[in-house]
Amino acid sequence: MSELFPGTIEGWYVLHQVVRIDWSALRSRAAEERAALVSETGDLFASLAKPDTAGWSAAFRLIGGRADLMLIHCRETLDELADVQLAVRRSRLGAVLHVEYDFTSVTEVGLYHASAEAASEAGGDLKKYQALLEQAASAEAASPHVRTRLYPDPPADMRYVSFYPMSKRRMHPDNWFALPIAERNRMMMEHGLSGRRFAGRIFQVITGALGFESWEWGVTLFAREPLDIKRVVTELRYDEASAKYGEFGDFFVGVRLRDDGWAELLAVG
């Protein structure tokens, strides 16, 4: 018999784009064309940052040689996210960008505690379990704390970012998906308590990617001090949920580009 799945609540769709600038192609443009590119890029990202619909976009200068920028886009629907991607590709900037990595997901709140309680009350009745989960999800979705996680708005002064994908191990004997829901709830509660010690120092966005990517979740951390990112990741690695069951992809670390920073970034002399 398969183990019970936990309930989730979803919010905005999110696209992370890790891109490299073709500096040679940029230098080959005439000065007038480069000036038009910079002007158009500033206008484009000003409009994407605060769209007419819900969501936002932001650009981050990456540290390290793999790529130059990470663009993060949050939108209410997957269709709108596709439109944002196309707008960037069609722009003058898009002509000199190469996507090195991208990640499509949706903001997610996992209802592990409510799921464990529903499982206990349902006593093996799957239909009753699903009905109890739906009730819990409706109640949780109205919570201001949950809405902050579903529709995140990172503080403007948290300029530093770290993004990484992750999955839960599913190989014997450490198969997360074969554990009883109560056991998964216990570990996720411990994991959450560890993260809360960084409240006010780290703004965390968790996104679900099952069905969208080969990795199962994305984690985006915003901070005022870059060492707080290192500290929270280090501490959380020692929780059982990570130490025994966590698998992690590449990390991308950067600093937010100022609204007027495009001219300086794209200057090639």
C-alpha positions in Angstrom: 0.0 0.0 0.0 1.4 3.4 -0.9 1.8 6.1 1.7 -0.4 9.1 1.9 0.5 12.3 0.0 0.6 15.6 1.9 -1.7 18.4 1.0 -0.4 21.5 -0.6 -1.5 25.0 -1.4 -0.2 26.8 -4.5 0.1 30.5 -5.4 2.2 32.3 -8.1 4.0 30.5 -10.9 7.8 31.3 -10.9 10.5 31.2 -13.6 14.2 31.4 -12.7 16.4 32.1 -15.7 20.2 31.9 -15.4 21.6 33.8 -18.4 24.9 34.6 -19.9 25.5 37.8 -21.9 27.2 37.5 -25.2 29.7 40.3 -24.6 31.3 39.9 -28.0 28.0 40.4 -29.8 27.2 43.4 -27.6 30.6 45.0 -28.4 30.0 44.5 -32.1 26.9 46.8 -32.0 27.1 50.4 -33.0 27.1 52.9 -30.2 23.7 54.1 -31.1 22.3 50.5 -31.1 23.9 49.8 -27.7 22.3 52.9 -26.3 18.9 51.9 -27.6 19.4 48.4 -26.1 20.2 49.9 -22.7 17.2 52.2 -22.8 14.8 49.5 -23.9 16.1 47.1 -21.3 15.6 49.6 -18.5 12.0 50.3 -19.7 11.3 46.6 -20.2 12.3 45.6 -16.7 10.6 48.6 -15.1 7.4 47.3 -16.6 8.1 43.7 -15.7 9.0 44.6 -12.1 5.5 45.9 -11.5 3.2 44.4 -14.1 -0.5 45.4 -14.6 -1.4 41.9 -13.3 -0.2 40.3 -10.1 3.5 39.4 -9.6 6.9 40.9 -10.2 10.3 40.4 -11.9 13.8 41.2 -10.7 17.3 40.8 -12.1 20.3 39.7 -10.0 24.0 39.9 -11.0 25.5 36.4 -10.4 28.8 35.8 -8.7 31.0 33.2 -10.5 31.9 32.5 -14.1 29.0 30.3 -15.2 26.6 33.1 -16.1 26.0 36.9 -15.7 22.4 37.2 -14.5 19.6 35.5 -12.8 16.1 36.7 -13.7 13.3 35.8 -11.4 9.7 36.2 -12.6 6.5 35.6 -10.5 3.1 35.6 -12.2 -0.4 34.6 -11.4 -0.7 32.2 -14.3 1.6 30.0 -16.4 0.4 31.8 -19.5 1.5 35.1 -18.1 4.9 33.5 -17.3 5.2 32.4 -20.9 4.5 35.9 -22.1 7.2 37.3 -19.8 9.7 34.8 -21.2 8.8 35.7 -24.7 9.0 39.5 -24.0 12.6 39.1 -22.8 13.5 36.9 -25.8 12.1 39.4 -28.3 13.8 42.4 -26.8 17.2 43.8 -27.9 18.7 42.4 -24.7 17.3 38.9 -25.6 19.3 38.9 -28.8 22.6 38.8 -26.7 21.4 36.5 -24.0 22.0 32.8 -23.7 20.0 30.8 -21.2 22.4 28.5 -19.3 19.7 27.1 -16.9 16.1 27.7 -16.0 13.6 26.4 -13.5 9.8 26.5 -13.7 7.8 26.0 -10.5 4.9 27.4 -8.4 5.0 28.8 -4.9 3.9 26.1 -2.5 2.9 25.6 1.2 3.1 22.0 2.3 0.4 21.0 4.8 2.3 18.3 6.6 0.8 18.9 10.0 -2.8 19.1 8.7 -2.1 16.0 6.6 -1.0 14.0 9.6 -4.0 15.1 11.6 -6.3 14.3 8.7 -4.7 10.8 8.3 -5.2 10.1 11.9 -8.9 11.2 11.8 -9.7 9.5 8.5 -8.4 6.1 9.8 -7.5 4.8 6.3 -10.6 6.2 4.5 -8.9 7.9 1.5 -12.1 9.9 0.5 -12.4 11.2 4.0 -8.7 12.1 4.1 -9.0 14.1 0.9 -12.1 15.9 2.2 -10.3 16.8 5.4 -7.3 18.1 3.5 -9.5 20.3 1.3 -11.1 21.8 4.5 -7.6 22.4 6.0 -6.3 24.0 2.8 -9.2 26.4 2.6 -8.6 27.5 6.2 -4.8 27.8 5.8 -5.1 29.7 2.5 -6.8 32.6 4.3 -3.9 33.0 6.8 -1.7 36.1 6.3 1.4 34.0 7.0 0.5 31.5 4.3 -0.5 34.2 1.8 3.0 35.8 2.3 4.5 32.5 1.3 2.2 32.0 -1.7 2.5 35.6 -3.0 6.0 36.6 -1.8 7.3 40.1 -1.8 10.9 40.1 -0.6 12.0 43.2 1.3 13.8 45.7 -1.0 16.9 45.8 1.3 17.4 42.1 1.1 19.7 42.5 -1.9 21.5 39.1 -1.8 19.9 36.0 -3.2 20.7 32.2 -3.4 18.6 29.8 -5.5 19.0 26.0 -5.6 16.8 23.1 -6.6 16.3 20.0 -4.4 14.5 16.7 -4.2 13.8 14.1 -1.5 15.8 10.9 -1.6 13.8 7.8 -2.8 16.4 5.0 -2.6 16.2 2.2 -0.1 16.5 2.4 2.9 16.1 6.2 2.8 12.9 6.7 0.7 11.1 9.8 1.8 8.0 8.9 -0.1 7.7 5.5 1.6 7.6 7.1 5.1 4.3 7.4 7.1 2.8 10.9 6.9 3.3 11.3 10.7 7.0 10.7 10.4 7.4 13.1 7.5 5.4 15.7 9.5 7.7 15.3 12.5 10.8 15.9 10.4 9.3 18.9 8.6 8.2 20.5 11.8 11.8 20.2 13.1 13.0 21.7 9.8 10.6 24.6 10.1 11.6 25.4 13.6 15.3 25.6 12.5 14.4 28.0 9.8 12.4 30.2 12.1 15.5 31.1 14.0 16.5 33.2 10.9 13.2 35.1 10.9 13.9 38.7 9.9 17.3 37.8 8.5 16.2 35.4 5.7 13.1 35.7 3.4 12.5 32.2 2.0 10.5 31.3 -1.1 9.6 27.6 -1.5 8.4 26.5 -4.9 7.1 23.1 -6.1 8.3 21.7 -9.4 6.9 18.1 -9.5 5.6 17.6 -13.0 7.5 20.7 -14.2 11.2 19.9 -13.6 13.5 16.9 -12.9 14.0 18.4 -9.4 11.0 18.5 -7.1 11.4 21.8 -5.3 13.2 25.1 -5.6 14.4 27.2 -2.7 15.1 30.9 -3.1 16.7 32.7 -0.1 16.9 36.5 0.2 19.1 38.2 2.8 20.6 41.6 3.8 23.9 39.8 4.7 25.2 37.1 2.4 26.7 35.1 5.3 23.2 34.7 6.7 22.5 32.5 3.6 25.5 30.4 4.4 24.5 30.1 8.0 20.9 29.1 7.4 21.8 26.5 4.8 24.5 25.0 7.1 22.2 24.8 10.0 19.3 23.2 8.1 21.6 20.6 6.6 21.9 19.0 10.0 18.2 18.5 10.4 17.1 14.9 9.7 14.9 15.9 6.8 18.0 17.2 4.9 20.8 15.1 6.4 19.1 11.9 5.6 16.7 12.6 2.8 17.8 15.8 1.0 19.4 15.9 -2.4 20.5 19.3 -3.8 21.4 20.7 -7.2 23.6 23.7 -8.2 23.5 26.9 -6.2 23.3 30.3 -7.8 24.3 33.3 -5.7 23.9 37.0 -6.6 23.1 40.5 -5.7 20.1 42.4 -6.9 20.6 44.8 -9.8 19.5 48.4 -9.1 16.7 49.7 -11.2 19.1 52.1 -12.8 21.9 49.6 -13.0 21.5 48.4 -16.6 23.6 51.1 -18.2 26.6 50.3 -15.9 26.1 46.5 -16.4 26.0 46.7 -20.2 28.7 49.2 -20.6 31.4 47.8 -22.9 33.4 50.9 -23.8 
